[in-house]
């Protein structure tokens, strides 16, 4: 064969192999922080994905599920956007997934819209996220969905005057507004509303302000992880508990993954949330087992791992229903009607908003044996985002 013919034959063969590979795989691009201060978000999601795939296999409708991880390094919209573009254009993914932080999800939404790629949100919890593209379905929570019940509980428990402290970006502002609306409805008052920077907040001066304001309680939303450890440390060190100021919060503050490291400082803290590792159900027992098996040394899974696990269940359901041929609009038609028995309890996607409907639990940090857990003691079933 002449060189040109040889080259053409080789090129044709390569193309055939590539096409066969492409036809045999479903690609899921996972965009999250895998490094920097929010690195645990990516690790938890990856852990949840691995748990799901170890439990249910890596092949659906005859297609291999391929996961491509992309590191945003943190709440950096430009990086998230570039990674999404690469995943769509170069890797030709069938699904975009992940999104621990709201700014990542907001930046990628226009790309999902333009490319008609189903975008599976596994955490990002600002209410408006799902309104930014018709191709988004959320498998985590929204801040208003979990914050309003905290205020309902506060009113019922005679907590009247509250200082709020939230991270100064989408989820924090949502939490502050939803908590306040519900508290005021029940006759309570937010006496001071404090917002702290998302990146590297210094809590000490704010904690002093809370102490000086002498409220019945402080309501807190900070993104899960290091910040919750820092807040609780300051709360104890400055003697707010002794001053009679309770902590009430969304469960991000007592996130299961960092709770063991926070130690006894958190005992008694009341939170509202969609997932606790201590949730008693066969589905959660199976999840905890497969998470541990698939992630040796990975510690306790948290709500982001569960969001990712459920997001994978949804992706598998779409692949099954569409028999392995993923079309954006058809995928959304399936996603809009998904109902799952999640490790957290029953969940459903509201077809009108593509947002999640689920049980929100009231929990108290307690010891079970020598271990610290969020123990559920009350619940709000079928909770929607109150603004939706
Ligand atoms: C978000 O950025 O949407 C976010 C991050 C961490 C949380 C909750 C929400 O714990």
Boltz pocket constraint, residues with backbone or C-beta under 6 A from the ligand:
constraints:
  - pocket:
      binder: B
      contacts: [[A, 100], [A, 101], [A, 102], [A, 103], [A, 123], [A, 124], [A, 125], [A, 126], [A, 171], [A, 222], [A, 223], [A, 224], [A, 252]]
      max_distance: 6.0
